[in-house]
Amino acid sequence: MLVSIPPQEEALSGDIVVEAEIQARWQPATPPPRGSASLYLSLTREDGDGHSEPATIPYPEYDPPLNPLSRRVHLSHFIECIPLQPCSWEADLDFHLDGDAQGTVHIQEWMLRVRVSPSVVERPLQGSVSILGVEEP
């Protein structure tokens, strides 16, 4: 995904914080399930200069939850944007299922939020921050 900040009249520096949240339910292929599974969620900077602590949704070997479970991850990075130039930041959002159990993960809801926290606030951010290149899991 690409987080893009429109050109600003003055230099902009501060933190970009990306937060991803997922709500999912696992349906075992056979009841009771044989083995266990975990849904894995992480954010990683494409340049390798940062990553989130991965979040997992564990589904126990016996008695998987009937209701969806939620997890959230976030990643922040310090940026410096040149005046009158577009400023962007790239990251990978990864969802995958780990484990040896057969079944299906039903993603009920997922959300992606971006926040810019300038180091110095002399004037409000001009324009809106956009997120590009995100596909549904």
C-alpha positions, 0 to 999 in steps of 0.5 A, spaced: 500 500 500 502 507 498 500 512 503 500 519 500 500 526 503 499 532 498 504 537 497 504 542 503 506 549 502 511 548 508 516 542 510 512 537 514 516 532 519 512 527 524 510 521 524 505 517 520 501 512 524 498 506 520 493 502 523 489 495 521 484 491 524 481 485 522 475 481 525 474 474 523 471 467 524 474 460 523 470 454 521 473 448 521 473 443 516 471 437 520 468 438 527 471 437 532 477 440 528 484 436 528 490 441 529 489 448 531 490 455 526 492 462 527 490 468 523 496 472 522 496 480 521 502 484 520 504 491 517 511 492 514 515 497 511 517 496 504 524 498 505 525 493 511 526 499 516 520 498 520 515 493 522 509 492 526 509 487 532 504 481 528 498 480 531 495 473 531 488 470 532 489 463 535 483 458 534 484 453 539 484 445 537 478 444 540 472 448 541 473 454 536 470 460 538 463 461 535 463 469 535 468 473 530 475 475 534 478 481 533 485 484 532 489 490 531 496 492 529 499 499 528 506 501 525 509 508 525 514 511 521 518 518 522 517 522 515 520 528 512 516 532 506 519 537 502 515 543 501 511 543 494 513 536 493 508 530 494 510 525 500 509 518 500 510 512 504 510 504 502 508 498 507 505 491 506 499 489 509 499 481 510 494 477 512 495 469 512 493 463 516 498 459 520 497 452 523 495 445 521 488 445 521 483 444 515 478 450 515 476 456 512 477 463 515 471 468 514 473 475 514 467 479 517 470 486 517 477 489 516 479 497 517 485 501 515 486 508 518 492 513 517 494 518 522 499 524 520 502 527 527 506 533 525 512 534 529 511 542 529 503 544 528 504 551 525 498 550 520 493 544 519 495 539 514 493 541 507 488 536 503 487 529 505 492 523 506 490 517 501 491 510 501 492 507 495 493 499 492 490 496 498 486 490 496 481 486 500 483 480 504 
